[in-house]
Amino acid sequence: MPWLHPGPLGGTTVRDGVEQGVREHLGSWLDRHPERAAATIGRITRDTDPDER
């Protein structure tokens, strides 16, 4: 996977910063939109559960 190779913008520091930013913004969105969040998480878990396919 070429995007995993460290480079000018692909090092651990950048990845950690992006991960933190995504967690913060996604968590905030989930808190502000609980019904849409439940539907989205439900679709994700249903689509990844082999018993639900």
PyMOL Python script that loads the backbone (N, CA, C, O; Angstrom):
from pymol import cmd

cmd.read_pdbstr("""\
ATOM      1  N   MET A   1       0.834  -1.170   0.000  1.00  0.00           N
ATOM      2  CA  MET A   1       0.000   0.000   0.000  1.00  0.00           C
ATOM      3  C   MET A   1       0.881   1.237   0.000  1.00  0.00           C
ATOM      4  O   MET A   1       1.526   1.542   1.004  1.00  0.00           O
ATOM      5  N   PRO A   2       0.914   1.936  -1.096  1.00  0.00           N
ATOM      6  CA  PRO A   2       1.827   3.079  -1.199  1.00  0.00           C
ATOM      7  C   PRO A   2       1.526   4.197  -0.218  1.00  0.00           C
ATOM      8  O   PRO A   2       2.438   4.935   0.154  1.00  0.00           O
ATOM      9  N   TRP A   3       0.281   4.351   0.216  1.00  0.00           N
ATOM     10  CA  TRP A   3      -0.046   5.440   1.125  1.00  0.00           C
ATOM     11  C   TRP A   3       0.480   5.193   2.531  1.00  0.00           C
ATOM     12  O   TRP A   3       0.470   6.108   3.354  1.00  0.00           O
ATOM     13  N   LEU A   4       0.938   3.984   2.826  1.00  0.00           N
ATOM     14  CA  LEU A   4       1.494   3.692   4.148  1.00  0.00           C
ATOM     15  C   LEU A   4       2.974   4.020   4.238  1.00  0.00           C
ATOM     16  O   LEU A   4       3.522   4.106   5.337  1.00  0.00           O
ATOM     17  N   HIS A   5       3.626   4.206   3.100  1.00  0.00           N
ATOM     18  CA  HIS A   5       5.054   4.476   3.116  1.00  0.00           C
ATOM     19  C   HIS A   5       5.314   5.899   3.566  1.00  0.00           C
ATOM     20  O   HIS A   5       4.731   6.844   3.034  1.00  0.00           O
ATOM     21  N   PRO A   6       6.197   6.051   4.555  1.00  0.00           N
ATOM     22  CA  PRO A   6       6.489   7.412   5.025  1.00  0.00           C
ATOM     23  C   PRO A   6       7.112   8.255   3.922  1.00  0.00           C
ATOM     24  O   PRO A   6       7.944   7.778   3.150  1.00  0.00           O
ATOM     25  N   GLY A   7       6.718   9.451   3.864  1.00  0.00           N
ATOM     26  CA  GLY A   7       7.243  10.410   2.925  1.00  0.00           C
ATOM     27  C   GLY A   7       7.076  11.785   3.529  1.00  0.00           C
ATOM     28  O   GLY A   7       6.839  11.899   4.732  1.00  0.00           O
ATOM     29  N   PRO A   8       7.189  12.827   2.738  1.00  0.00           N
ATOM     30  CA  PRO A   8       7.076  14.173   3.286  1.00  0.00           C
ATOM     31  C   PRO A   8       5.765  14.418   4.030  1.00  0.00           C
ATOM     32  O   PRO A   8       5.746  15.149   5.020  1.00  0.00           O
ATOM     33  N   LEU A   9       4.671  13.816   3.564  1.00  0.00           N
ATOM     34  CA  LEU A   9       3.380  14.011   4.219  1.00  0.00           C
ATOM     35  C   LEU A   9       2.803  12.705   4.750  1.00  0.00           C
ATOM     36  O   LEU A   9       1.622  12.657   5.094  1.00  0.00           O
ATOM     37  N   GLY A  10       3.594  11.661   4.824  1.00  0.00           N
ATOM     38  CA  GLY A  10       3.050  10.367   5.228  1.00  0.00           C
ATOM     39  C   GLY A  10       3.668   9.781   6.468  1.00  0.00           C
ATOM     40  O   GLY A  10       3.533   8.583   6.718  1.00  0.00           O
ATOM     41  N   GLY A  11       4.345  10.596   7.252  1.00  0.00           N
ATOM     42  CA  GLY A  11       4.983  10.074   8.445  1.00  0.00           C
ATOM     43  C   GLY A  11       4.004   9.854   9.585  1.00  0.00           C
ATOM     44  O   GLY A  11       2.823  10.189   9.495  1.00  0.00           O
ATOM     45  N   THR A  12       4.524   9.286  10.648  1.00  0.00           N
ATOM     46  CA  THR A  12       3.723   8.978  11.821  1.00  0.00           C
ATOM     47  C   THR A  12       3.083  10.219  12.412  1.00  0.00           C
ATOM     48  O   THR A  12       1.928  10.167  12.834  1.00  0.00           O
ATOM     49  N   THR A  13       3.791  11.318  12.454  1.00  0.00           N
ATOM     50  CA  THR A  13       3.252  12.545  13.042  1.00  0.00           C
ATOM     51  C   THR A  13       2.017  13.008  12.282  1.00  0.00           C
ATOM     52  O   THR A  13       1.021  13.392  12.895  1.00  0.00           O
ATOM     53  N   VAL A  14       2.071  12.977  10.973  1.00  0.00           N
ATOM     54  CA  VAL A  14       0.935  13.409  10.160  1.00  0.00           C
ATOM     55  C   VAL A  14      -0.227  12.441  10.339  1.00  0.00           C
ATOM     56  O   VAL A  14      -1.366  12.867  10.530  1.00  0.00           O
ATOM     57  N   ARG A  15       0.051  11.152  10.278  1.00  0.00           N
ATOM     58  CA  ARG A  15      -1.011  10.149  10.455  1.00  0.00           C
ATOM     59  C   ARG A  15      -1.693  10.316  11.807  1.00  0.00           C
ATOM     60  O   ARG A  15      -2.920  10.264  11.900  1.00  0.00           O
ATOM     61  N   ASP A  16      -0.888  10.518  12.864  1.00  0.00           N
ATOM     62  CA  ASP A  16      -1.450  10.698  14.203  1.00  0.00           C
ATOM     63  C   ASP A  16      -2.326  11.948  14.267  1.00  0.00           C
ATOM     64  O   ASP A  16      -3.384  11.933  14.896  1.00  0.00           O
ATOM     65  N   GLY A  17      -1.894  13.016  13.626  1.00  0.00           N
ATOM     66  CA  GLY A  17      -2.677  14.247  13.615  1.00  0.00           C
ATOM     67  C   GLY A  17      -3.984  14.089  12.868  1.00  0.00           C
ATOM     68  O   GLY A  17      -5.020  14.585  13.309  1.00  0.00           O
ATOM     69  N   VAL A  18      -3.941  13.401  11.742  1.00  0.00           N
ATOM     70  CA  VAL A  18      -5.162  13.163  10.961  1.00  0.00           C
ATOM     71  C   VAL A  18      -6.110  12.268  11.752  1.00  0.00           C
ATOM     72  O   VAL A  18      -7.315  12.519  11.794  1.00  0.00           O
ATOM     73  N   GLU A  19      -5.573  11.233  12.375  1.00  0.00           N
ATOM     74  CA  GLU A  19      -6.407  10.336  13.178  1.00  0.00           C
ATOM     75  C   GLU A  19      -7.105  11.105  14.302  1.00  0.00           C
ATOM     76  O   GLU A  19      -8.302  10.925  14.524  1.00  0.00           O
ATOM     77  N   GLN A  20      -6.380  11.942  14.995  1.00  0.00           N
ATOM     78  CA  GLN A  20      -6.961  12.728  16.081  1.00  0.00           C
ATOM     79  C   GLN A  20      -8.035  13.679  15.554  1.00  0.00           C
ATOM     80  O   GLN A  20      -9.103  13.802  16.154  1.00  0.00           O
ATOM     81  N   GLY A  21      -7.759  14.348  14.444  1.00  0.00           N
ATOM     82  CA  GLY A  21      -8.727  15.263  13.862  1.00  0.00           C
ATOM     83  C   GLY A  21     -10.004  14.560  13.439  1.00  0.00           C
ATOM     84  O   GLY A  21     -11.102  15.062  13.680  1.00  0.00           O
ATOM     85  N   VAL A  22      -9.866  13.409  12.815  1.00  0.00           N
ATOM     86  CA  VAL A  22     -11.036  12.652  12.373  1.00  0.00           C
ATOM     87  C   VAL A  22     -11.848  12.201  13.588  1.00  0.00           C
ATOM     88  O   VAL A  22     -13.074  12.306  13.588  1.00  0.00           O
ATOM     89  N   ARG A  23     -11.174  11.705  14.610  1.00  0.00           N
ATOM     90  CA  ARG A  23     -11.893  11.270  15.823  1.00  0.00           C
ATOM     91  C   ARG A  23     -12.675  12.427  16.441  1.00  0.00           C
ATOM     92  O   ARG A  23     -13.841  12.271  16.803  1.00  0.00           O
ATOM     93  N   GLU A  24     -12.036  13.576  16.558  1.00  0.00           N
ATOM     94  CA  GLU A  24     -12.697  14.729  17.169  1.00  0.00           C
ATOM     95  C   GLU A  24     -13.907  15.179  16.356  1.00  0.00           C
ATOM     96  O   GLU A  24     -14.986  15.383  16.912  1.00  0.00           O
ATOM     97  N   HIS A  25     -13.739  15.331  15.064  1.00  0.00           N
ATOM     98  CA  HIS A  25     -14.822  15.814  14.214  1.00  0.00           C
ATOM     99  C   HIS A  25     -15.927  14.772  14.054  1.00  0.00           C
ATOM    100  O   HIS A  25     -17.109  15.114  14.076  1.00  0.00           O
ATOM    101  N   LEU A  26     -15.552  13.516  13.896  1.00  0.00           N
ATOM    102  CA  LEU A  26     -16.560  12.470  13.775  1.00  0.00           C
ATOM    103  C   LEU A  26     -17.331  12.335  15.083  1.00  0.00           C
ATOM    104  O   LEU A  26     -18.556  12.218  15.074  1.00  0.00           O
ATOM    105  N   GLY A  27     -16.627  12.351  16.193  1.00  0.00           N
ATOM    106  CA  GLY A  27     -17.302  12.269  17.486  1.00  0.00           C
ATOM    107  C   GLY A  27     -18.264  13.427  17.697  1.00  0.00           C
ATOM    108  O   GLY A  27     -19.369  13.240  18.208  1.00  0.00           O
ATOM    109  N   SER A  28     -17.849  14.610  17.308  1.00  0.00           N
ATOM    110  CA  SER A  28     -18.709  15.786  17.422  1.00  0.00           C
ATOM    111  C   SER A  28     -19.945  15.639  16.539  1.00  0.00           C
ATOM    112  O   SER A  28     -21.057  15.944  16.970  1.00  0.00           O
ATOM    113  N   TRP A  29     -19.757  15.179  15.320  1.00  0.00           N
ATOM    114  CA  TRP A  29     -20.887  14.989  14.413  1.00  0.00           C
ATOM    115  C   TRP A  29     -21.847  13.938  14.973  1.00  0.00           C
ATOM    116  O   TRP A  29     -23.062  14.132  14.947  1.00  0.00           O
ATOM    117  N   LEU A  30     -21.308  12.831  15.477  1.00  0.00           N
ATOM    118  CA  LEU A  30     -22.155  11.782  16.037  1.00  0.00           C
ATOM    119  C   LEU A  30     -22.980  12.314  17.201  1.00  0.00           C
ATOM    120  O   LEU A  30     -24.155  11.973  17.339  1.00  0.00           O
ATOM    121  N   ASP A  31     -22.372  13.145  18.035  1.00  0.00           N
ATOM    122  CA  ASP A  31     -23.088  13.742  19.172  1.00  0.00           C
ATOM    123  C   ASP A  31     -24.193  14.691  18.714  1.00  0.00           C
ATOM    124  O   ASP A  31     -25.267  14.722  19.315  1.00  0.00           O
ATOM    125  N   ARG A  32     -23.944  15.456  17.670  1.00  0.00           N
ATOM    126  CA  ARG A  32     -24.916  16.452  17.196  1.00  0.00           C
ATOM    127  C   ARG A  32     -26.046  15.843  16.378  1.00  0.00           C
ATOM    128  O   ARG A  32     -27.110  16.449  16.257  1.00  0.00           O
ATOM    129  N   HIS A  33     -25.838  14.663  15.818  1.00  0.00           N
ATOM    130  CA  HIS A  33     -26.824  14.033  14.936  1.00  0.00           C
ATOM    131  C   HIS A  33     -27.078  12.586  15.380  1.00  0.00           C
ATOM    132  O   HIS A  33     -26.748  11.656  14.643  1.00  0.00           O
ATOM    133  N   PRO A  34     -27.652  12.382  16.557  1.00  0.00           N
ATOM    134  CA  PRO A  34     -27.769  11.018  17.089  1.00  0.00           C
ATOM    135  C   PRO A  34     -28.602  10.069  16.230  1.00  0.00           C
ATOM    136  O   PRO A  34     -28.269   8.888  16.131  1.00  0.00           O
ATOM    137  N   GLU A  35     -29.682  10.558  15.603  1.00  0.00           N
ATOM    138  CA  GLU A  35     -30.489   9.649  14.782  1.00  0.00           C
ATOM    139  C   GLU A  35     -29.746   9.233  13.518  1.00  0.00           C
ATOM    140  O   GLU A  35     -29.732   8.059  13.147  1.00  0.00           O
ATOM    141  N   ARG A  36     -29.133  10.207  12.868  1.00  0.00           N
ATOM    142  CA  ARG A  36     -28.353   9.881  11.659  1.00  0.00           C
ATOM    143  C   ARG A  36     -27.152   9.030  12.023  1.00  0.00           C
ATOM    144  O   ARG A  36     -26.768   8.138  11.268  1.00  0.00           O
ATOM    145  N   ALA A  37     -26.555   9.302  13.183  1.00  0.00           N
ATOM    146  CA  ALA A  37     -25.412   8.512  13.632  1.00  0.00           C
ATOM    147  C   ALA A  37     -25.812   7.060  13.847  1.00  0.00           C
ATOM    148  O   ALA A  37     -25.103   6.146  13.427  1.00  0.00           O
ATOM    149  N   ALA A  38     -26.962   6.848  14.506  1.00  0.00           N
ATOM    150  CA  ALA A  38     -27.425   5.480  14.756  1.00  0.00           C
ATOM    151  C   ALA A  38     -27.684   4.753  13.445  1.00  0.00           C
ATOM    152  O   ALA A  38     -27.334   3.581  13.304  1.00  0.00           O
ATOM    153  N   ALA A  39     -28.294   5.439  12.487  1.00  0.00           N
ATOM    154  CA  ALA A  39     -28.567   4.814  11.192  1.00  0.00           C
ATOM    155  C   ALA A  39     -27.267   4.478  10.462  1.00  0.00           C
ATOM    156  O   ALA A  39     -27.135   3.406   9.871  1.00  0.00           O
ATOM    157  N   THR A  40     -26.315   5.401  10.511  1.00  0.00           N
ATOM    158  CA  THR A  40     -25.030   5.186   9.834  1.00  0.00           C
ATOM    159  C   THR A  40     -24.265   4.030  10.468  1.00  0.00           C
ATOM    160  O   THR A  40     -23.767   3.147   9.769  1.00  0.00           O
ATOM    161  N   ILE A  41     -24.176   4.039  11.787  1.00  0.00           N
ATOM    162  CA  ILE A  41     -23.465   2.958  12.484  1.00  0.00           C
ATOM    163  C   ILE A  41     -24.183   1.630  12.261  1.00  0.00           C
ATOM    164  O   ILE A  41     -23.538   0.593  12.104  1.00  0.00           O
ATOM    165  N   GLY A  42     -25.514   1.660  12.246  1.00  0.00           N
ATOM    166  CA  GLY A  42     -26.273   0.446  11.968  1.00  0.00           C
ATOM    167  C   GLY A  42     -25.971  -0.130  10.596  1.00  0.00           C
ATOM    168  O   GLY A  42     -25.824  -1.343  10.445  1.00  0.00           O
ATOM    169  N   ARG A  43     -25.878   0.736   9.599  1.00  0.00           N
ATOM    170  CA  ARG A  43     -25.534   0.262   8.246  1.00  0.00           C
ATOM    171  C   ARG A  43     -24.125  -0.307   8.218  1.00  0.00           C
ATOM    172  O   ARG A  43     -23.878  -1.338   7.591  1.00  0.00           O
ATOM    173  N   ILE A  44     -23.207   0.361   8.895  1.00  0.00           N
ATOM    174  CA  ILE A  44     -21.814  -0.116   8.898  1.00  0.00           C
ATOM    175  C   ILE A  44     -21.734  -1.489   9.553  1.00  0.00           C
ATOM    176  O   ILE A  44     -21.122  -2.406   9.006  1.00  0.00           O
ATOM    177  N   THR A  45     -22.349  -1.630  10.719  1.00  0.00           N
ATOM    178  CA  THR A  45     -22.256  -2.917  11.421  1.00  0.00           C
ATOM    179  C   THR A  45     -23.034  -4.004  10.693  1.00  0.00           C
ATOM    180  O   THR A  45     -22.605  -5.157  10.671  1.00  0.00           O
ATOM    181  N   ARG A  46     -24.167  -3.657  10.097  1.00  0.00           N
ATOM    182  CA  ARG A  46     -24.943  -4.646   9.340  1.00  0.00           C
ATOM    183  C   ARG A  46     -24.150  -5.117   8.127  1.00  0.00           C
ATOM    184  O   ARG A  46     -24.117  -6.310   7.824  1.00  0.00           O
ATOM    185  N   ASP A  47     -23.511  -4.175   7.433  1.00  0.00           N
ATOM    186  CA  ASP A  47     -22.772  -4.520   6.217  1.00  0.00           C
ATOM    187  C   ASP A  47     -21.498  -5.306   6.521  1.00  0.00           C
ATOM    188  O   ASP A  47     -20.965  -5.973   5.634  1.00  0.00           O
ATOM    189  N   THR A  48     -21.001  -5.241   7.749  1.00  0.00           N
ATOM    190  CA  THR A  48     -19.789  -5.983   8.077  1.00  0.00           C
ATOM    191  C   THR A  48     -20.087  -7.259   8.838  1.00  0.00           C
ATOM    192  O   THR A  48     -19.170  -8.028   9.128  1.00  0.00           O
ATOM    193  N   ASP A  49     -21.371  -7.509   9.176  1.00  0.00           N
ATOM    194  CA  ASP A  49     -21.766  -8.711   9.896  1.00  0.00           C
ATOM    195  C   ASP A  49     -22.167  -9.772   8.886  1.00  0.00           C
ATOM    196  O   ASP A  49     -23.190  -9.625   8.218  1.00  0.00           O
ATOM    197  N   PRO A  50     -21.382 -10.845   8.756  1.00  0.00           N
ATOM    198  CA  PRO A  50     -21.691 -11.875   7.748  1.00  0.00           C
ATOM    199  C   PRO A  50     -23.048 -12.524   7.970  1.00  0.00           C
ATOM    200  O   PRO A  50     -23.642 -13.020   7.013  1.00  0.00           O
ATOM    201  N   ASP A  51     -23.565 -12.539   9.206  1.00  0.00           N
ATOM    202  CA  ASP A  51     -24.869 -13.154   9.469  1.00  0.00           C
ATOM    203  C   ASP A  51     -26.023 -12.302   8.961  1.00  0.00           C
ATOM    204  O   ASP A  51     -27.136 -12.805   8.807  1.00  0.00           O
ATOM    205  N   GLU A  52     -25.779 -11.014   8.696  1.00  0.00           N
ATOM    206  CA  GLU A  52     -26.827 -10.096   8.259  1.00  0.00           C
ATOM    207  C   GLU A  52     -26.875  -9.950   6.738  1.00  0.00           C
ATOM    208  O   GLU A  52     -27.707  -9.198   6.230  1.00  0.00           O
ATOM    209  N   ARG A  53     -26.027 -10.629   6.014  1.00  0.00           N
ATOM    210  CA  ARG A  53     -25.985 -10.468   4.557  1.00  0.00           C
ATOM    211  C   ARG A  53     -26.971 -11.363   3.880  1.00  0.00           C
ATOM    212  O   ARG A  53     -27.070 -11.357   2.653  1.00  0.00           O
TER     213      ARG A  53
END
""", "prot")
cmd.dss("prot")
cmd.show_as("cartoon", "prot")
cmd.util.cbc("prot")
cmd.orient("prot")
